[in-house]
Amino acid sequence: MQVTVHEAKTQLSKLIEAALAGEEVVIARGKQPVVKLVPIQRATFRIGILRGQLTGPGPDWFEPMPEDELALWEGGP
């Protein structure tokens, strides 16, 4: 469906519903298409996606760092 900018201003809610339903909505200036109205694709996020796939001991965050690594963090050679 192609509508003019004026029509888009007056029928925005209907155009949004049409785009959400999968219809291609193009807004034109005169007869020149300038914008396509499309729904935003939401990314799915799952917590625990690697559960059971990681093995071995994790890092020990409370152990001191080796001197060479510590020097790199502190801007040393």
Distance bins in CASP14 RR format, pairs under 12 A and 6 or more apart:
PFRMAT RR
TARGET T0000
AUTHOR 0000-0000-0000
RMODE 2
METHOD distances of the structure
MODEL  1
1 7 0 0 0 0 1 0 0 0 0 0 0
1 8 0 0 0 0 0 1 0 0 0 0 0
1 11 0 0 0 0 0 1 0 0 0 0 0
1 14 0 0 0 0 1 0 0 0 0 0 0
1 15 1 0 0 1 0 0 0 0 0 0 0
1 17 0 0 0 0 0 1 0 0 0 0 0
1 18 1 0 0 1 0 0 0 0 0 0 0
1 19 0 0 0 0 1 0 0 0 0 0 0
1 21 0 0 0 0 0 1 0 0 0 0 0
1 22 0 0 0 0 0 1 0 0 0 0 0
1 23 1 0 0 1 0 0 0 0 0 0 0
1 24 1 0 0 1 0 0 0 0 0 0 0
1 25 1 0 1 0 0 0 0 0 0 0 0
1 26 1 0 0 1 0 0 0 0 0 0 0
1 27 0 0 0 0 1 0 0 0 0 0 0
1 28 0 0 0 0 0 1 0 0 0 0 0
1 33 0 0 0 0 0 1 0 0 0 0 0
1 36 0 0 0 0 0 1 0 0 0 0 0
1 37 0 0 0 0 1 0 0 0 0 0 0
2 8 0 0 0 0 0 1 0 0 0 0 0
2 15 0 0 0 0 0 1 0 0 0 0 0
2 18 0 0 0 0 0 1 0 0 0 0 0
2 23 0 0 0 0 0 1 0 0 0 0 0
2 24 0 0 0 0 1 0 0 0 0 0 0
2 25 0 0 0 0 1 0 0 0 0 0 0
2 26 1 0 1 0 0 0 0 0 0 0 0
2 27 1 0 0 1 0 0 0 0 0 0 0
2 28 1 0 1 0 0 0 0 0 0 0 0
2 29 0 0 0 0 0 1 0 0 0 0 0
2 30 0 0 0 0 1 0 0 0 0 0 0
2 31 0 0 0 0 1 0 0 0 0 0 0
2 32 0 0 0 0 0 1 0 0 0 0 0
2 33 1 0 0 1 0 0 0 0 0 0 0
2 34 0 0 0 0 0 1 0 0 0 0 0
2 35 0 0 0 0 0 1 0 0 0 0 0
2 36 0 0 0 0 1 0 0 0 0 0 0
2 37 0 0 0 0 0 1 0 0 0 0 0
3 9 0 0 0 0 1 0 0 0 0 0 0
3 10 0 0 0 0 1 0 0 0 0 0 0
3 11 1 0 0 1 0 0 0 0 0 0 0
3 12 0 0 0 0 1 0 0 0 0 0 0
3 14 0 0 0 0 1 0 0 0 0 0 0
3 15 1 0 0 1 0 0 0 0 0 0 0
3 18 0 0 0 0 1 0 0 0 0 0 0
3 19 0 0 0 0 0 1 0 0 0 0 0
3 23 0 0 0 0 0 1 0 0 0 0 0
3 24 0 0 0 0 0 1 0 0 0 0 0
3 25 1 0 0 1 0 0 0 0 0 0 0
3 26 1 0 0 1 0 0 0 0 0 0 0
3 27 1 0 1 0 0 0 0 0 0 0 0
3 28 1 0 0 1 0 0 0 0 0 0 0
3 29 0 0 0 0 0 1 0 0 0 0 0
3 30 0 0 0 0 0 1 0 0 0 0 0
3 31 0 0 0 0 0 1 0 0 0 0 0
3 33 0 0 0 0 0 1 0 0 0 0 0
3 34 0 0 0 0 0 1 0 0 0 0 0
3 35 0 0 0 0 0 1 0 0 0 0 0
3 36 0 0 0 0 0 1 0 0 0 0 0
3 37 0 0 0 0 1 0 0 0 0 0 0
4 10 0 0 0 0 1 0 0 0 0 0 0
4 11 0 0 0 0 0 1 0 0 0 0 0
4 15 0 0 0 0 0 1 0 0 0 0 0
4 26 0 0 0 0 0 1 0 0 0 0 0
4 27 1 0 0 1 0 0 0 0 0 0 0
4 28 1 0 1 0 0 0 0 0 0 0 0
4 29 1 0 0 1 0 0 0 0 0 0 0
4 30 1 0 1 0 0 0 0 0 0 0 0
4 31 0 0 0 0 1 0 0 0 0 0 0
4 32 0 0 0 0 0 1 0 0 0 0 0
4 33 0 0 0 0 0 1 0 0 0 0 0
4 34 0 0 0 0 0 1 0 0 0 0 0
4 35 0 0 0 0 0 1 0 0 0 0 0
5 11 0 0 0 0 0 1 0 0 0 0 0
5 12 0 0 0 0 0 1 0 0 0 0 0
5 15 0 0 0 0 0 1 0 0 0 0 0
5 26 0 0 0 0 0 1 0 0 0 0 0
5 27 1 0 0 1 0 0 0 0 0 0 0
5 28 1 0 0 1 0 0 0 0 0 0 0
5 29 1 0 1 0 0 0 0 0 0 0 0
5 30 1 0 0 1 0 0 0 0 0 0 0
5 31 0 0 0 0 0 1 0 0 0 0 0
5 32 0 0 0 0 0 1 0 0 0 0 0
5 33 0 0 0 0 0 1 0 0 0 0 0
5 34 0 0 0 0 1 0 0 0 0 0 0
5 35 0 0 0 0 1 0 0 0 0 0 0
5 37 0 0 0 0 0 1 0 0 0 0 0
6 12 0 0 0 0 0 1 0 0 0 0 0
6 27 0 0 0 0 1 0 0 0 0 0 0
6 28 0 0 0 0 0 1 0 0 0 0 0
6 29 0 0 0 0 1 0 0 0 0 0 0
6 30 0 0 0 0 1 0 0 0 0 0 0
7 14 0 0 0 0 1 0 0 0 0 0 0
7 15 0 0 0 0 1 0 0 0 0 0 0
7 25 0 0 0 0 0 1 0 0 0 0 0
7 26 0 0 0 0 0 1 0 0 0 0 0
7 27 0 0 0 0 1 0 0 0 0 0 0
7 28 0 0 0 0 1 0 0 0 0 0 0
7 29 0 0 0 0 0 1 0 0 0 0 0
7 30 0 0 0 0 0 1 0 0 0 0 0
8 14 0 0 0 0 1 0 0 0 0 0 0
8 15 1 0 0 1 0 0 0 0 0 0 0
8 16 0 0 0 0 0 1 0 0 0 0 0
8 18 0 0 0 0 0 1 0 0 0 0 0
8 19 0 0 0 0 0 1 0 0 0 0 0
8 25 0 0 0 0 1 0 0 0 0 0 0
8 26 0 0 0 0 1 0 0 0 0 0 0
8 27 1 0 1 0 0 0 0 0 0 0 0
8 28 0 0 0 0 1 0 0 0 0 0 0
8 29 0 0 0 0 0 1 0 0 0 0 0
8 30 0 0 0 0 0 1 0 0 0 0 0
8 33 0 0 0 0 0 1 0 0 0 0 0
8 34 0 0 0 0 0 1 0 0 0 0 0
8 35 0 0 0 0 1 0 0 0 0 0 0
8 36 0 0 0 0 0 1 0 0 0 0 0
8 37 0 0 0 0 1 0 0 0 0 0 0
9 15 0 0 0 0 1 0 0 0 0 0 0
9 27 0 0 0 0 1 0 0 0 0 0 0
11 17 0 0 0 0 1 0 0 0 0 0 0
11 18 0 0 0 0 1 0 0 0 0 0 0
11 19 0 0 0 0 0 1 0 0 0 0 0
11 25 0 0 0 0 0 1 0 0 0 0 0
11 27 0 0 0 0 0 1 0 0 0 0 0
11 37 0 0 0 0 0 1 0 0 0 0 0
12 18 0 0 0 0 0 1 0 0 0 0 0
12 19 0 0 0 0 0 1 0 0 0 0 0
12 25 0 0 0 0 0 1 0 0 0 0 0
12 27 0 0 0 0 1 0 0 0 0 0 0
12 37 0 0 0 0 1 0 0 0 0 0 0
13 19 0 0 0 0 0 1 0 0 0 0 0
13 20 0 0 0 0 0 1 0 0 0 0 0
13 37 0 0 0 0 0 1 0 0 0 0 0
14 20 0 0 0 0 0 1 0 0 0 0 0
14 21 0 0 0 0 0 1 0 0 0 0 0
14 23 0 0 0 0 0 1 0 0 0 0 0
14 25 0 0 0 0 1 0 0 0 0 0 0
14 37 0 0 0 0 0 1 0 0 0 0 0
15 21 0 0 0 0 0 1 0 0 0 0 0
15 22 0 0 0 0 0 1 0 0 0 0 0
15 23 0 0 0 0 1 0 0 0 0 0 0
15 24 0 0 0 0 0 1 0 0 0 0 0
15 25 1 0 1 0 0 0 0 0 0 0 0
15 26 0 0 0 0 1 0 0 0 0 0 0
15 27 1 0 0 1 0 0 0 0 0 0 0
15 35 0 0 0 0 0 1 0 0 0 0 0
15 36 0 0 0 0 0 1 0 0 0 0 0
15 37 1 0 1 0 0 0 0 0 0 0 0
15 38 0 0 0 0 0 1 0 0 0 0 0
15 39 0 0 0 0 0 1 0 0 0 0 0
16 22 0 0 0 0 0 1 0 0 0 0 0
16 23 0 0 0 0 0 1 0 0 0 0 0
16 25 0 0 0 0 1 0 0 0 0 0 0
16 27 0 0 0 0 0 1 0 0 0 0 0
16 37 1 0 0 1 0 0 0 0 0 0 0
16 38 0 0 0 0 0 1 0 0 0 0 0
16 39 0 0 0 0 1 0 0 0 0 0 0
16 40 0 0 0 0 0 1 0 0 0 0 0
17 23 0 0 0 0 1 0 0 0 0 0 0
17 25 0 0 0 0 1 0 0 0 0 0 0
17 37 0 0 0 0 0 1 0 0 0 0 0
17 39 0 0 0 0 0 1 0 0 0 0 0
18 24 0 0 0 0 1 0 0 0 0 0 0
18 25 1 0 1 0 0 0 0 0 0 0 0
18 26 0 0 0 0 0 1 0 0 0 0 0
18 27 0 0 0 0 0 1 0 0 0 0 0
18 37 0 0 0 0 1 0 0 0 0 0 0
18 38 0 0 0 0 0 1 0 0 0 0 0
18 39 0 0 0 0 0 1 0 0 0 0 0
19 25 1 0 1 0 0 0 0 0 0 0 0
19 26 0 0 0 0 0 1 0 0 0 0 0
19 27 0 0 0 0 0 1 0 0 0 0 0
19 35 0 0 0 0 0 1 0 0 0 0 0
19 36 0 0 0 0 1 0 0 0 0 0 0
19 37 1 0 1 0 0 0 0 0 0 0 0
19 38 1 0 0 1 0 0 0 0 0 0 0
19 39 1 0 1 0 0 0 0 0 0 0 0
19 40 0 0 0 0 1 0 0 0 0 0 0
20 37 0 0 0 0 1 0 0 0 0 0 0
20 38 0 0 0 0 1 0 0 0 0 0 0
20 39 1 0 1 0 0 0 0 0 0 0 0
20 40 0 0 0 0 1 0 0 0 0 0 0
20 41 0 0 0 0 0 1 0 0 0 0 0
21 37 0 0 0 0 0 1 0 0 0 0 0
21 38 0 0 0 0 0 1 0 0 0 0 0
21 39 0 0 0 0 1 0 0 0 0 0 0
22 36 0 0 0 0 0 1 0 0 0 0 0
22 37 0 0 0 0 0 1 0 0 0 0 0
22 38 0 0 0 0 1 0 0 0 0 0 0
22 39 1 0 0 1 0 0 0 0 0 0 0
22 41 0 0 0 0 0 1 0 0 0 0 0
23 36 0 0 0 0 0 1 0 0 0 0 0
23 37 0 0 0 0 1 0 0 0 0 0 0
23 38 0 0 0 0 0 1 0 0 0 0 0
23 39 0 0 0 0 0 1 0 0 0 0 0
24 33 0 0 0 0 0 1 0 0 0 0 0
24 35 0 0 0 0 0 1 0 0 0 0 0
24 36 1 0 0 1 0 0 0 0 0 0 0
24 37 0 0 0 0 1 0 0 0 0 0 0
24 38 0 0 0 0 1 0 0 0 0 0 0
24 39 0 0 0 0 0 1 0 0 0 0 0
25 33 0 0 0 0 0 1 0 0 0 0 0
25 35 0 0 0 0 1 0 0 0 0 0 0
25 36 1 0 0 1 0 0 0 0 0 0 0
25 37 1 1 0 0 0 0 0 0 0 0 0
25 38 1 0 0 1 0 0 0 0 0 0 0
25 39 0 0 0 0 1 0 0 0 0 0 0
26 32 0 0 0 0 0 1 0 0 0 0 0
26 33 1 0 1 0 0 0 0 0 0 0 0
26 34 0 0 0 0 1 0 0 0 0 0 0
26 35 1 0 0 1 0 0 0 0 0 0 0
26 36 1 0 1 0 0 0 0 0 0 0 0
26 37 1 0 0 1 0 0 0 0 0 0 0
26 38 0 0 0 0 0 1 0 0 0 0 0
27 33 1 0 0 1 0 0 0 0 0 0 0
27 34 1 0 0 1 0 0 0 0 0 0 0
27 35 1 0 1 0 0 0 0 0 0 0 0
27 36 1 0 0 1 0 0 0 0 0 0 0
27 37 1 0 0 1 0 0 0 0 0 0 0
27 38 0 0 0 0 0 1 0 0 0 0 0
28 34 1 0 0 1 0 0 0 0 0 0 0
28 35 0 0 0 0 1 0 0 0 0 0 0
28 36 0 0 0 0 0 1 0 0 0 0 0
28 37 0 0 0 0 0 1 0 0 0 0 0
29 35 0 0 0 0 1 0 0 0 0 0 0
48 54 0 0 0 0 0 1 0 0 0 0 0
57 63 0 0 0 0 0 1 0 0 0 0 0
59 65 0 0 0 0 0 1 0 0 0 0 0
59 69 0 0 0 0 0 1 0 0 0 0 0
63 69 0 0 0 0 0 1 0 0 0 0 0
63 70 0 0 0 0 0 1 0 0 0 0 0
64 70 1 0 0 1 0 0 0 0 0 0 0
65 71 0 0 0 0 1 0 0 0 0 0 0
65 72 0 0 0 0 1 0 0 0 0 0 0
65 73 1 0 0 1 0 0 0 0 0 0 0
65 74 0 0 0 0 1 0 0 0 0 0 0
66 72 0 0 0 0 1 0 0 0 0 0 0
66 73 0 0 0 0 0 1 0 0 0 0 0
67 73 0 0 0 0 0 1 0 0 0 0 0
67 74 0 0 0 0 0 1 0 0 0 0 0
67 76 0 0 0 0 0 1 0 0 0 0 0
67 77 0 0 0 0 0 1 0 0 0 0 0
68 74 0 0 0 0 0 1 0 0 0 0 0
68 75 0 0 0 0 0 1 0 0 0 0 0
68 76 0 0 0 0 1 0 0 0 0 0 0
68 77 0 0 0 0 1 0 0 0 0 0 0
69 75 0 0 0 0 0 1 0 0 0 0 0
69 76 0 0 0 0 0 1 0 0 0 0 0
70 76 0 0 0 0 1 0 0 0 0 0 0
70 77 0 0 0 0 0 1 0 0 0 0 0
71 77 1 0 0 1 0 0 0 0 0 0 0
END
